[in-house]
Amino acid sequence: MTSPTPEERAGEAFAEAAAEAVQTAVMAARLVMAIADAARRHQQRKQKGQEDDLPAAEEAVNEVGKDVQRLLPSDISTALMGEADWPQLAQQLLALRKAGVDLDQVLPRVGEVAVNVRDQVAAKASESTDQWVRAVRETLPAGPVREAILTSPAWPEMAATMSRLEEKGVNVREVLAAAHNEVLAVDQAVAKGLGGTAEPAMSRDAQLSYGPLTTGLDLPRDLDLSDRERAFNQLAISPQENQRYTRWVREAMPGREREADLLVASRQWPLVARRMAQMETEGKPVREHLARLAKDPSWQEGPDAQLGTRLVQAASDALRRPAGDAPGESRVKVNTAAARATSSSLGPTKAAKEAAPPAEAGVAPHRQVGPTPNSGRVR
């Protein structure tokens, strides 16, 4: 018997999470039905001195089965009717109908309760995965190892394994940090065996982005902003985090949906999102900083064609400025290192060396002092 592939194991992890959410929703639906049946029995005892007998199981299954399928979400109705005690549940439902209860009114409400429970369980599972995206981002330096982990088909299974290890008292971050250099050696050996280069050259995107927009961030040398999905993986931003940060931007700019969408659609949005992720980790009030975009709309001034660029700069400035700074007290400054890195008068190798901040082997750049923009004239 062959072992399952990473894709198969990841699929199993997703399926287990979805099944758990549905089963929990079914439990909630059964609870509501049991409460409703208890209310029926109580009222009949109160009014008549005794409870009505339950209908025959076969009659109940035949009569209410189609109603359950019609009135409840398909995943919940399928799971509910697949339970061993489904005939008894059907008896309770038919008894309610015979007692004067309109199932067309009750079952949709039961469905709402079940869906709410299902979505809460699914959201909790998603938050658990996000927790480990953050752990990988904060523990490992930007580079091929971190990107390989987050893009692996087996990532959901790896995240689930990390959760189980933590439950057993294991310091998962220590495991990740200890494994990094060994995994990096594997990556380099494989790259060498395939005739490639293990150390990526500094990409044009990395050179152009280096400066105030990335101060203090662990910027991959081969950053690729032309491929948004890969850029998020390189910067260790999960889809759920991206959705949350997008929502926060829109909430911070009420009535300016077009401008908010321009910011999120900009090429450098992943870098803004990365800044927000780091601020979250540090416990800083990201949304309060974003509110500055509405309070100081100076980004509106200038050619419309450059509005997206101005919004990126304004968002970066709003996020980096300390709390309490007045809008006019901080402006994006010229970064001479970035200018040298992108200058046509310097060769790419020399430019990369001058622009790249020093980093110790095996230490995440975000743990070191980030490159400080040189003083320059205020724009």
VOPAGU-2260 file (C-alpha; in pm, 1 decimal, decimal comma):
REM VOPAGU-2260
SITE   aa  ch    i         X         Y         Z
SITE  MET   A    0       0,0       0,0       0,0
SITE  THR   A    1     150,3     335,3    -104,9
SITE  SER   A    2     170,2     631,7     129,3
SITE  PRO   A    3     -57,4     927,7      49,3
SITE  THR   A    4      97,1    1216,5    -140,3
SITE  PRO   A    5     124,4    1566,5      13,8
SITE  GLU   A    6    -169,0    1675,6    -203,4
SITE  GLU   A    7    -379,0    1384,1     -74,4
SITE  ARG   A    8    -285,5    1454,5     287,7
SITE  ALA   A    9    -365,1    1823,2     243,9
SITE  GLY   A   10    -698,3    1731,8      88,9
SITE  GLU   A   11    -770,9    1507,3     385,1
SITE  ALA   A   12    -686,4    1791,8     624,4
SITE  PHE   A   13    -927,8    2026,6     445,3
SITE  ALA   A   14   -1196,7    1756,3     433,6
SITE  GLU   A   15   -1157,8    1682,1     805,2
SITE  ALA   A   16   -1188,9    2050,5     894,6
SITE  ALA   A   17   -1500,1    2090,2     677,0
SITE  ALA   A   18   -1654,3    1771,5     816,1
SITE  GLU   A   19   -1590,2    1885,2    1172,3
SITE  ALA   A   20   -1762,8    2217,6    1101,5
SITE  VAL   A   21   -2068,2    2043,2     953,0
SITE  GLN   A   22   -2090,0    1785,5    1231,7
SITE  THR   A   23   -2078,3    2060,1    1492,9
SITE  ALA   A   24   -2354,4    2241,8    1303,6
SITE  VAL   A   25   -2562,1    1922,8    1304,4
SITE  MET   A   26   -2515,6    1895,4    1680,8
SITE  ALA   A   27   -2650,7    2249,3    1716,8
SITE  ALA   A   28   -2947,8    2169,5    1490,4
SITE  ARG   A   29   -3029,0    1857,7    1690,9
SITE  LEU   A   30   -3011,1    2058,1    2012,1
SITE  VAL   A   31   -3262,3    2313,8    1880,9
SITE  MET   A   32   -3492,9    2033,8    1761,8
SITE  ALA   A   33   -3469,3    1858,4    2098,9
SITE  ILE   A   34   -3559,8    2182,8    2276,9
SITE  ALA   A   35   -3857,8    2232,7    2042,1
SITE  ASP   A   36   -3973,6    1873,9    2106,6
SITE  ALA   A   37   -3938,9    1927,7    2481,2
SITE  ALA   A   38   -4157,4    2239,4    2451,8
SITE  ARG   A   39   -4420,4    2034,9    2261,9
SITE  ARG   A   40   -4424,0    1763,2    2525,2
SITE  HIS   A   41   -4446,1    2016,5    2807,8
SITE  GLN   A   42   -4737,0    2202,9    2650,7
SITE  GLN   A   43   -4930,4    1883,3    2578,6
SITE  ARG   A   44   -4882,2    1762,0    2936,4
SITE  LYS   A   45   -4995,3    2100,3    3063,1
SITE  GLN   A   46   -5304,4    2122,0    2841,7
SITE  LYS   A   47   -5407,6    1756,7    2809,7
SITE  GLY   A   48   -5239,6    1587,5    3100,0
SITE  GLN   A   49   -5035,2    1361,0    2870,8
SITE  GLU   A   50   -4804,9    1366,5    2568,6
SITE  ASP   A   51   -4914,4    1252,6    2224,5
SITE  ASP   A   52   -4745,4     937,4    2101,4
SITE  LEU   A   53   -4476,9     984,6    1838,6
SITE  PRO   A   54   -4573,5     896,3    1478,0
SITE  ALA   A   55   -4436,1     576,2    1326,8
SITE  ALA   A   56   -4070,6     610,3    1224,5
SITE  GLU   A   57   -4130,2     503,6     862,5
SITE  GLU   A   58   -4419,5     748,4     822,7
SITE  ALA   A   59   -4211,8    1030,2     972,2
SITE  VAL   A   60   -3909,3     967,1     748,0
SITE  ASN   A   61   -4128,0     964,9     437,6
SITE  GLU   A   62   -4321,3    1277,7     532,2
SITE  VAL   A   63   -4054,0    1515,8     659,4
SITE  GLY   A   64   -3743,4    1396,5     471,4
SITE  LYS   A   65   -3812,4    1612,1     164,3
SITE  ASP   A   66   -3892,6    1912,1     384,8
SITE  VAL   A   67   -3559,2    1880,8     565,4
SITE  GLN   A   68   -3375,6    1860,9     231,4
SITE  ARG   A   69   -3570,0    2162,6     101,5
SITE  LEU   A   70   -3544,7    2387,7     405,2
SITE  LEU   A   71   -3196,0    2318,1     543,5
SITE  PRO   A   72   -2858,1    2378,8     373,7
SITE  SER   A   73   -2764,1    2071,5     169,2
SITE  ASP   A   74   -2448,6    1983,5     365,6
SITE  ILE   A   75   -2632,6    2003,6     697,6
SITE  SER   A   76   -2943,8    1815,9     580,9
SITE  THR   A   77   -2729,3    1538,9     428,2
SITE  ALA   A   78   -2528,7    1498,3     748,5
SITE  LEU   A   79   -2841,4    1514,3     966,7
SITE  MET   A   80   -3025,3    1249,8     765,0
SITE  GLY   A   81   -2716,3    1030,0     765,5
SITE  GLU   A   82   -2715,0    1005,6    1145,3
SITE  ALA   A   83   -2817,2     674,5    1304,6
SITE  ASP   A   84   -3092,9     846,3    1501,2
SITE  TRP   A   85   -3243,5    1023,6    1198,0
SITE  PRO   A   86   -3572,2     823,6    1222,6
SITE  GLN   A   87   -3619,2     947,2    1580,4
SITE  LEU   A   88   -3547,5    1306,3    1472,4
SITE  ALA   A   89   -3799,0    1267,9    1190,8
SITE  GLN   A   90   -4056,3    1146,7    1442,7
SITE  GLN   A   91   -4000,6    1456,5    1654,6
SITE  LEU   A   92   -4040,8    1684,6    1351,8
SITE  LEU   A   93   -4360,8    1516,9    1236,6
SITE  ALA   A   94   -4496,4    1531,8    1591,4
SITE  LEU   A   95   -4431,4    1905,3    1591,4
SITE  ARG   A   96   -4617,3    1943,9    1262,0
SITE  LYS   A   97   -4915,7    1744,9    1391,3
SITE  ALA   A   98   -4913,9    1965,1    1701,6
SITE  GLY   A   99   -4964,6    2272,1    1481,4
SITE  VAL   A  100   -4603,9    2385,0    1423,4
SITE  ASP   A  101   -4526,3    2518,5    1073,8
SITE  LEU   A  102   -4200,9    2345,9     975,0
SITE  ASP   A  103   -4164,5    2587,6     682,2
SITE  GLN   A  104   -4112,6    2857,5     944,7
SITE  VAL   A  105   -3914,0    2660,3    1202,8
SITE  LEU   A  106   -3664,8    2464,7     990,3
SITE  PRO   A  107   -3512,9    2769,0     813,1
SITE  ARG   A  108   -3445,1    2920,3    1155,7
SITE  VAL   A  109   -3285,7    2596,5    1270,1
SITE  GLY   A  110   -3077,9    2615,7     952,1
SITE  GLU   A  111   -2964,5    2968,9    1038,3
SITE  VAL   A  112   -2846,8    2852,3    1379,0
SITE  ALA   A  113   -2663,6    2557,1    1224,9
SITE  VAL   A  114   -2497,6    2768,5     954,2
SITE  ASN   A  115   -2380,8    3020,9    1213,9
SITE  VAL   A  116   -2223,2    2740,3    1419,5
SITE  ARG   A  117   -2067,9    2582,9    1109,5
SITE  ASP   A  118   -1913,9    2912,3    1000,6
SITE  GLN   A  119   -1778,8    2982,5    1350,5
SITE  VAL   A  120   -1603,8    2644,7    1358,3
SITE  ALA   A  121   -1465,4    2698,4    1006,8
SITE  ALA   A  122   -1344,4    3047,5    1100,6
SITE  LYS   A  123   -1169,3    2909,3    1407,6
SITE  ALA   A  124    -990,3    2653,3    1189,2
SITE  SER   A  125    -888,3    2933,4     951,7
SITE  GLU   A  126    -757,9    3141,2    1243,8
SITE  SER   A  127    -550,7    2843,1    1355,4
SITE  THR   A  128    -387,7    2826,9    1011,6
SITE  ASP   A  129    -326,5    3204,6    1019,7
SITE  GLN   A  130    -157,4    3161,3    1358,2
SITE  TRP   A  131     101,8    2933,3    1199,4
SITE  VAL   A  132     147,5    3159,0     896,3
SITE  ARG   A  133     242,0    3430,4    1144,6
SITE  ALA   A  134     469,8    3191,5    1334,8
SITE  VAL   A  135     654,9    3099,0    1014,7
SITE  ARG   A  136     679,6    3464,9     914,4
SITE  GLU   A  137     814,6    3574,3    1252,3
SITE  THR   A  138    1053,5    3282,3    1301,9
SITE  LEU   A  139    1207,3    3226,9     958,8
SITE  PRO   A  140    1385,1    3484,7     743,8
SITE  ALA   A  141    1240,1    3571,7     405,1
SITE  GLY   A  142    1376,3    3334,9     147,2
SITE  PRO   A  143    1331,9    3001,1     -27,2
SITE  VAL   A  144    1266,9    2795,7     287,0
SITE  ARG   A  145     983,1    3013,2     412,5
SITE  GLU   A  146     827,4    3038,1      68,2
SITE  ALA   A  147     857,5    2661,5      18,3
SITE  ILE   A  148     670,2    2595,8     343,5
SITE  LEU   A  149     380,5    2829,0     269,7
SITE  THR   A  150     339,6    2718,8     -94,0
SITE  SER   A  151     365,7    2347,3     -21,1
SITE  PRO   A  152      60,0    2134,0    -102,2
SITE  ALA   A  153     112,1    1984,3     243,6
SITE  TRP   A  154      87,9    2323,3     423,3
SITE  PRO   A  155    -256,8    2255,8     580,6
SITE  GLU   A  156    -125,0    1928,6     719,7
SITE  MET   A  157     192,0    2099,0     845,6
SITE  ALA   A  158     -18,0    2365,9    1021,2
SITE  ALA   A  159    -233,4    2094,8    1181,4
SITE  THR   A  160      81,1    1912,8    1296,6
SITE  MET   A  161     215,5    2234,1    1451,2
SITE  SER   A  162    -110,9    2272,7    1643,3
SITE  ARG   A  163     -88,2    1916,3    1775,3
SITE  LEU   A  164     274,6    1966,7    1878,5
SITE  GLU   A  165     188,3    2287,3    2062,6
SITE  GLU   A  166     -95,7    2109,1    2244,2
SITE  LYS   A  167     164,3    1859,7    2370,0
SITE  GLY   A  168     379,6    2142,6    2508,2
SITE  VAL   A  169     633,6    2162,4    2223,8
SITE  ASN   A  170     781,0    2504,5    2139,4
SITE  VAL   A  171     707,6    2494,1    1766,3
SITE  ARG   A  172     898,1    2815,7    1692,1
SITE  GLU   A  173    1214,6    2662,8    1834,8
SITE  VAL   A  174    1163,1    2360,5    1610,0
SITE  LEU   A  175    1120,9    2585,1    1304,9
SITE  ALA   A  176    1428,2    2792,1    1387,7
SITE  ALA   A  177    1641,7    2483,2    1454,4
SITE  ALA   A  178    1531,5    2320,7    1129,1
SITE  HIS   A  179    1586,6    2626,3     911,6
SITE  ASN   A  180    1957,9    2588,7     838,1
SITE  GLU   A  181    1923,8    2216,3     770,4
SITE  VAL   A  182    1635,2    2274,5     529,5
SITE  LEU   A  183    1826,5    2559,8     364,7
SITE  ALA   A  184    2118,3    2323,9     307,5
SITE  VAL   A  185    1878,5    2080,7     138,4
SITE  ASP   A  186    1741,9    2360,8     -79,2
SITE  GLN   A  187    2091,4    2466,7    -184,2
SITE  ALA   A  188    2201,9    2108,9    -254,6
SITE  VAL   A  189    1896,8    2044,6    -473,4
SITE  ALA   A  190    1945,6    2374,5    -655,5
SITE  LYS   A  191    2309,6    2290,6    -719,3
SITE  GLY   A  192    2218,5    1942,7    -840,7
SITE  LEU   A  193    1974,5    2092,1   -1088,8
SITE  GLY   A  194    2234,4    2335,2   -1217,7
SITE  GLY   A  195    2063,6    2638,4   -1066,0
SITE  THR   A  196    2177,3    2901,3    -820,8
SITE  ALA   A  197    2082,9    2866,3    -456,5
SITE  GLU   A  198    2118,4    3236,2    -368,9
SITE  PRO   A  199    1864,3    3446,5    -562,2
SITE  ALA   A  200    1985,9    3767,8    -715,7
SITE  MET   A  201    1821,2    4087,5    -600,9
SITE  SER   A  202    1516,9    4138,3    -820,1
SITE  ARG   A  203    1422,2    4467,9    -976,2
SITE  ASP   A  204    1112,3    4477,6    -752,8
SITE  ALA   A  205    1328,9    4441,6    -440,7
SITE  GLN   A  206    1557,8    4723,2    -555,8
SITE  LEU   A  207    1273,9    4961,1    -642,9
SITE  SER   A  208    1083,3    4889,8    -320,2
SITE  TYR   A  209    1379,7    4926,4     -84,7
SITE  GLY   A  210    1339,0    5241,7     125,7
SITE  PRO   A  211    1067,9    5393,2     349,8
SITE  LEU   A  212     807,3    5147,9     216,9
SITE  THR   A  213    1007,8    4850,5     345,3
SITE  THR   A  214    1204,2    4988,5     641,0
SITE  GLY   A  215    1219,2    4718,6     906,6
SITE  LEU   A  216    1052,8    4450,4     692,2
SITE  ASP   A  217    1216,8    4123,5     588,9
SITE  LEU   A  218    1216,8    4178,9     214,2
SITE  PRO   A  219    1306,1    3876,4       0,0
SITE  ARG   A  220    1592,2    3941,4    -240,1
SITE  ASP   A  221    1393,7    3785,2    -523,3
SITE  LEU   A  222    1065,7    3963,9    -444,5
SITE  ASP   A  223     823,1    3929,4    -735,4
SITE  LEU   A  224     542,2    4184,5    -722,2
SITE  SER   A  225     430,4    4095,8   -1074,6
SITE  ASP   A  226     287,7    3770,9    -935,6
SITE  ARG   A  227      60,8    3881,0    -651,5
SITE  GLU   A  228      -6,0    3533,1    -514,8
SITE  ARG   A  229     366,3    3457,4    -500,5
SITE  ALA   A  230     440,7    3797,7    -346,6
SITE  PHE   A  231     196,1    3724,7     -63,1
SITE  ASN   A  232     363,8    3387,3      -9,9
SITE  GLN   A  233     709,9    3543,7     -12,8
SITE  LEU   A  234     596,8    3799,6     246,5
SITE  ALA   A  235     404,0    3534,1     444,2
SITE  ILE   A  236      62,0    3699,4     414,1
SITE  SER   A  237    -225,0    3451,1     423,2
SITE  PRO   A  238    -538,5    3500,9     207,1
SITE  GLN   A  239    -742,3    3557,9     523,4
SITE  GLU   A  240    -504,7    3831,5     639,8
SITE  ASN   A  241    -516,6    3998,0     297,9
SITE  GLN   A  242    -896,4    3999,5     306,1
SITE  ARG   A  243    -892,7    4148,5     656,1
SITE  TYR   A  244    -647,9    4425,3     563,9
SITE  THR   A  245    -845,8    4503,3     248,1
SITE  ARG   A  246   -1160,6    4541,2     457,1
SITE  TRP   A  247    -981,0    4767,8     703,9
SITE  VAL   A  248    -865,8    4998,8     424,2
SITE  ARG   A  249   -1219,6    5027,8     290,0
SITE  GLU   A  250   -1356,1    5096,6     637,8
SITE  ALA   A  251   -1089,8    5365,3     688,7
SITE  MET   A  252   -1195,9    5544,7     368,9
SITE  PRO   A  253   -1577,0    5564,6     384,2
SITE  GLY   A  254   -1729,4    5701,9      67,0
SITE  ARG   A  255   -1400,1    5655,6    -119,7
SITE  GLU   A  256   -1444,6    5300,5    -247,3
SITE  ARG   A  257   -1268,9    5380,6    -576,2
SITE  GLU   A  258    -959,9    5512,9    -399,2
SITE  ALA   A  259    -953,7    5219,8    -155,1
SITE  ASP   A  260    -973,5    4975,8    -445,4
SITE  LEU   A  261    -691,5    5160,9    -623,0
SITE  LEU   A  262    -469,2    5118,7    -317,4
SITE  VAL   A  263    -546,9    4748,0    -282,6
SITE  ALA   A  264    -501,6    4689,7    -655,6
SITE  SER   A  265    -165,3    4868,0    -667,8
SITE  ARG   A  266     146,6    4666,7    -747,8
SITE  GLN   A  267     298,9    4744,5    -407,4
SITE  TRP   A  268      -7,5    4657,8    -198,6
SITE  PRO   A  269     155,8    4333,5     -69,3
SITE  LEU   A  270     422,8    4549,6      96,8
SITE  VAL   A  271     156,7    4765,3     265,4
SITE  ALA   A  272     -19,3    4448,7     381,8
SITE  ARG   A  273     311,7    4315,2     516,8
SITE  ARG   A  274     355,0    4635,2     718,9
SITE  MET   A  275       5,3    4589,9     862,9
SITE  ALA   A  276      82,2    4226,5     951,7
SITE  GLN   A  277     396,6    4329,5    1138,4
SITE  MET   A  278     208,0    4601,3    1325,5
SITE  GLU   A  279     -54,3    4345,0    1429,5
SITE  THR   A  280     220,0    4119,3    1563,3
SITE  GLU   A  281     361,7    4411,8    1762,3
SITE  GLY   A  282      18,2    4495,8    1903,3
SITE  LYS   A  283      -5,7    4832,9    1730,4
SITE  PRO   A  284    -348,3    4983,1    1641,3
SITE  VAL   A  285    -341,5    4931,7    1265,0
SITE  ARG   A  286    -690,4    5064,7    1203,8
SITE  GLU   A  287    -621,8    5384,9    1398,1
SITE  HIS   A  288    -319,7    5447,7    1177,3
SITE  LEU   A  289    -521,6    5379,7     861,9
SITE  ALA   A  290    -780,8    5636,6     972,1
SITE  ARG   A  291    -520,2    5901,4     886,1
SITE  LEU   A  292    -591,3    5840,8     516,9
SITE  ALA   A  293    -931,5    6005,7     560,1
SITE  LYS   A  294    -811,6    6273,4     804,0
SITE  ASP   A  295    -525,3    6386,9     577,8
SITE  PRO   A  296    -642,5    6352,1     216,1
SITE  SER   A  297    -338,3    6537,0      74,7
SITE  TRP   A  298    -284,6    6228,5    -145,4
SITE  GLN   A  299    -566,0    6364,8    -364,5
SITE  GLU   A  300    -339,9    6643,2    -490,9
SITE  GLY   A  301    -166,5    6567,1    -819,4
SITE  PRO   A  302    -226,7    6395,8   -1153,6
SITE  ASP   A  303    -502,0    6135,3   -1146,7
SITE  ALA   A  304    -276,4    5887,7   -1326,9
SITE  GLN   A  305     -42,5    5882,8   -1024,1
SITE  LEU   A  306    -317,0    5852,1    -762,1
SITE  GLY   A  307    -241,7    5484,1    -691,1
SITE  THR   A  308     125,0    5560,3    -623,9
SITE  ARG   A  309      36,6    5851,0    -393,8
SITE  LEU   A  310    -206,9    5629,9    -203,1
SITE  VAL   A  311      62,4    5365,3    -145,8
SITE  GLN   A  312     300,6    5631,7     -15,2
SITE  ALA   A  313      28,7    5786,4     202,9
SITE  ALA   A  314     -70,3    5448,0     348,4
SITE  SER   A  315     291,7    5361,4     421,5
SITE  ASP   A  316     344,5    5699,7     585,7
SITE  ALA   A  317      24,5    5665,3     792,2
SITE  LEU   A  318     128,2    5321,6     917,0
SITE  ARG   A  319     489,8    5414,2     998,4
SITE  ARG   A  320     422,7    5744,8    1174,0
SITE  PRO   A  321     411,6    5715,6    1554,2
SITE  ALA   A  322      72,3    5756,8    1717,0
SITE  GLY   A  323      -4,6    6119,7    1794,5
SITE  ASP   A  324     193,6    6274,2    1509,0
SITE  ALA   A  325       4,7    6547,9    1329,1
SITE  PRO   A  326     -50,5    6487,8     956,4
SITE  GLY   A  327     193,2    6756,9     849,1
SITE  GLU   A  328     477,6    6643,7    1073,4
SITE  SER   A  329     584,9    6342,7     868,2
SITE  ARG   A  330     640,1    6301,2     498,5
SITE  VAL   A  331     798,7    6029,7     288,8
SITE  LYS   A  332    1167,2    6114,5     247,3
SITE  VAL   A  333    1410,4    6036,4     -27,5
SITE  ASN   A  334    1610,7    5717,9      36,9
SITE  THR   A  335    1957,4    5755,4    -111,1
SITE  ALA   A  336    2034,6    5384,6     -79,2
SITE  ALA   A  337    1729,9    5305,8    -289,7
SITE  ALA   A  338    1831,4    5568,7    -540,6
SITE  ARG   A  339    2176,7    5414,9    -570,9
SITE  ALA   A  340    2026,7    5066,8    -599,1
SITE  THR   A  341    1816,1    5168,3    -897,6
SITE  SER   A  342    2067,8    5398,5   -1062,3
SITE  SER   A  343    2171,0    5305,8   -1417,1
SITE  SER   A  344    2523,7    5426,3   -1337,0
SITE  LEU   A  345    2582,4    5129,2   -1106,7
SITE  GLY   A  346    2606,3    4768,2   -1209,5
SITE  PRO   A  347    2341,2    4535,4   -1063,8
SITE  THR   A  348    2588,2    4346,7    -843,9
SITE  LYS   A  349    2732,0    4658,8    -684,4
SITE  ALA   A  350    2389,9    4816,8    -647,7
SITE  ALA   A  351    2253,3    4507,8    -477,1
SITE  LYS   A  352    2541,4    4498,6    -230,7
SITE  GLU   A  353    2496,2    4861,8    -137,2
SITE  ALA   A  354    2118,6    4841,5    -111,1
SITE  ALA   A  355    2085,2    4512,4      76,2
SITE  PRO   A  356    2085,4    4549,7     456,9
SITE  PRO   A  357    2329,6    4327,9     645,9
SITE  ALA   A  358    2185,9    4010,9     796,4
SITE  GLU   A  359    2327,8    3733,1    1008,9
SITE  ALA   A  360    2289,3    3380,8     878,8
SITE  GLY   A  361    1977,1    3207,4    1001,4
SITE  VAL   A  362    1833,7    3519,5    1169,2
SITE  ALA   A  363    1513,7    3673,7    1040,1
SITE  PRO   A  364    1588,6    4025,5     908,0
SITE  HIS   A  365    1285,9    4164,7    1091,4
SITE  ARG   A  366    1466,0    4083,6    1418,7
SITE  GLN   A  367    1751,5    4313,9    1320,6
SITE  VAL   A  368    1761,1    4688,1    1289,2
SITE  GLY   A  369    1596,2    4772,6     958,5
SITE  PRO   A  370    1753,9    5006,6     704,6
SITE  THR   A  371    1702,1    5365,0     812,5
SITE  PRO   A  372    1616,0    5612,1     538,4
SITE  ASN   A  373    1881,0    5878,6     494,2
SITE  SER   A  374    1780,3    6231,2     571,9
SITE  GLY   A  375    1664,7    6417,0     268,0
SITE  ARG   A  376    1451,0    6702,3     157,5
SITE  VAL   A  377    1083,7    6684,6     237,6
SITE  ARG   A  378     869,5    6604,3     -61,8
